[in-house]
Amino acid sequence: MKKTIKRLGLIVIIIAILIGGVLFFSQTPKIPHEVTAGMDCKSCHATGINGAPVSPHPNKPNCISCHKTQ
């Protein structure tokens, strides 16, 4: 009986760690610069100009719907 409870506890802990890891690594990256109304994110993030990371999803028009400023 005690072995079963210990195993069940271990399974619960492992599941909690896995869920926590998925939630942590699935967060969207923060925007490290100021964002103003009417800013065209794609002007830099489509080509990588000025060292901007190239967007992995260029067809999504509203960046700040998922990404927030720091």
N, C-alpha and C positions, 0 to 999 in steps of 0.2 A: 504493500500500500504506500509506504513512504517513497519507494523508488518511482512509483507511478506519479506521485505528486511532484517529486523533484524533476522528473522528465517533462511533465506538463508545464511546470514553472520555467524550465529552460526553453521549451518551445515558445512560450509566451514572450520571453525576453528576446529571443532570436527574431520573432515576428515584429516586435516593437522596434528593434534596431533596424531591420530591413525597411519598415515603413518610414522611420525617421530619415534614413539615408535617401530614400526615393524623394521624400518631400524636400530635403535640403538641396539635393542636386537638380531638382526640377524647377527651381526658382529662375525667373528670367533675370538676365543681367541688368544692372542699374545703369542709367545714363550718367556718365561722369562729367557732363557739361550742362550749361544752362539751356533750357528749351523755351523758345518764344512762340507766340501764336503765329501761325503761317509759315513756320520753319519747314523747309523741304529736306527732311532727313536723307532722302535718296540722293541728294546732290553730292553728298560725301560717301554715304554708305553703300551706294550701288557700285562704286569703282574703287573705294579704298583711298581716296585722295586725302592728303594730310595725315596719313596713318590711321584713318578710321577703319574699324573692322567692317568687312564686307558683309552685308545682311544675308543670312541664310534663307530668308523668306521675303524677297523683294516685292512680291505681289500684295503684301499686306500694307494698306495705305496709312493706318493710324498707329504709329509706333508707341505713343504714350498710352494707348489702351492697355498694353501689357507691361511695357517698360516704364519705370519710374525714375525720377532724378534722385541723386544721392543726397 
